[in-house]
Amino acid sequence: MIKSELIKRISSQNPHLYDRDIEKVINAILDEMVEALRRGDRVELRGFGAFSVRLREARQGRNPRTGAAVAVAKKAVPLFKTGKEMRARLNRETLPSD
């Protein structure tokens, strides 16, 4: 699912809300999550999962095509760990169709 599909789905469930307002709310939530992660905070959505950031140090890499050494800069890598409730819902047994 992409963001525009999420907006349409929420809009269809809440016809009294405008698509542009739903988009503003979703963008505000995502922006706040990114800012929290940028500060080094952990973002936890109970029943869904937790987002965190792991810092990777600078290192020497290799170009796979030429084999030449390449400097790889340090960077922040986002991590996501699912919550127990989400794992349970994803792994729930489905009943066979009759």
C-alpha positions as CSV (number, residue, x, y, z in Angstrom):
1,M,0.0,0.0,0.0
2,I,1.3,3.4,-0.9
3,K,0.4,6.7,0.9
4,S,-2.2,7.8,-1.7
5,E,-4.0,4.4,-1.3
6,L,-4.0,4.9,2.5
7,I,-5.5,8.3,2.1
8,K,-8.2,7.0,-0.2
9,R,-9.0,4.1,2.2
10,I,-9.3,6.5,5.2
11,S,-11.4,8.8,3.1
12,S,-13.8,6.1,2.1
13,Q,-14.2,5.1,5.8
14,N,-14.7,8.8,6.8
15,P,-16.7,10.5,4.0
16,H,-17.1,13.7,6.2
17,L,-13.3,14.3,5.9
18,Y,-11.6,15.9,2.9
19,D,-8.7,14.0,1.2
20,R,-6.4,17.1,1.6
21,D,-7.1,17.1,5.4
22,I,-6.3,13.4,5.7
23,E,-3.1,13.9,3.7
24,K,-2.1,16.7,6.0
25,V,-2.6,14.6,9.1
26,I,-0.7,11.6,7.6
27,N,2.2,13.9,6.5
28,A,2.3,15.5,10.0
29,I,2.5,12.1,11.7
30,L,5.2,10.9,9.4
31,D,7.2,14.2,9.7
32,E,7.0,13.9,13.5
33,M,8.2,10.3,13.4
34,V,11.2,11.2,11.2
35,E,12.1,14.1,13.4
36,A,12.0,11.9,16.5
37,L,14.2,9.3,14.8
38,R,16.6,12.1,13.7
39,R,16.9,13.2,17.3
40,G,17.8,9.6,18.2
41,D,14.4,8.9,19.9
42,R,12.6,5.6,19.6
43,V,9.0,5.7,18.1
44,E,6.7,3.1,19.4
45,L,3.2,2.5,18.2
46,R,1.6,0.1,20.6
47,G,0.2,-3.0,18.9
48,F,2.0,-2.1,15.7
49,G,5.8,-1.9,16.3
50,A,8.7,0.3,17.2
51,F,11.0,2.3,14.9
52,S,14.6,3.1,15.9
53,V,17.8,4.2,14.3
54,R,21.2,2.5,14.3
55,L,24.3,4.4,13.3
56,R,26.7,2.7,11.0
57,E,30.3,3.9,11.2
58,A,32.3,4.9,8.1
59,R,34.1,2.0,6.5
60,Q,36.1,0.9,3.5
61,G,33.9,-0.8,0.9
62,R,34.6,-2.3,-2.5
63,N,33.0,-1.5,-5.9
64,P,31.6,-4.9,-6.9
65,R,32.2,-4.3,-10.6
66,T,35.8,-3.1,-10.5
67,G,37.0,-4.3,-7.0
68,A,38.3,-0.8,-6.3
69,A,38.3,0.4,-2.7
70,V,35.5,2.9,-2.0
71,A,35.0,5.1,1.2
72,V,31.5,4.6,2.6
73,A,30.4,7.5,4.9
74,K,28.8,6.9,8.3
75,K,25.0,6.9,8.1
76,A,21.9,6.3,10.1
77,V,19.8,3.3,9.2
78,P,16.2,3.0,10.3
79,L,15.0,-0.2,12.0
80,F,11.5,-1.6,12.6
81,K,10.5,-4.3,15.0
82,T,7.0,-5.5,14.9
83,G,4.8,-5.6,18.0
84,K,3.4,-8.7,19.6
85,E,-0.1,-7.8,18.6
86,M,0.8,-7.2,14.9
87,R,2.7,-10.5,14.7
88,A,-0.2,-12.3,16.2
89,R,-2.6,-10.7,13.7
90,L,-0.3,-11.5,10.8
91,N,0.1,-15.1,11.8
92,R,-3.5,-15.7,12.8
93,E,-4.8,-19.0,11.3
94,T,-7.2,-18.4,8.4
95,L,-10.2,-20.7,8.1
96,P,-10.5,-22.7,4.9
97,S,-13.3,-21.7,2.5
98,D,-16.3,-24.1,2.2
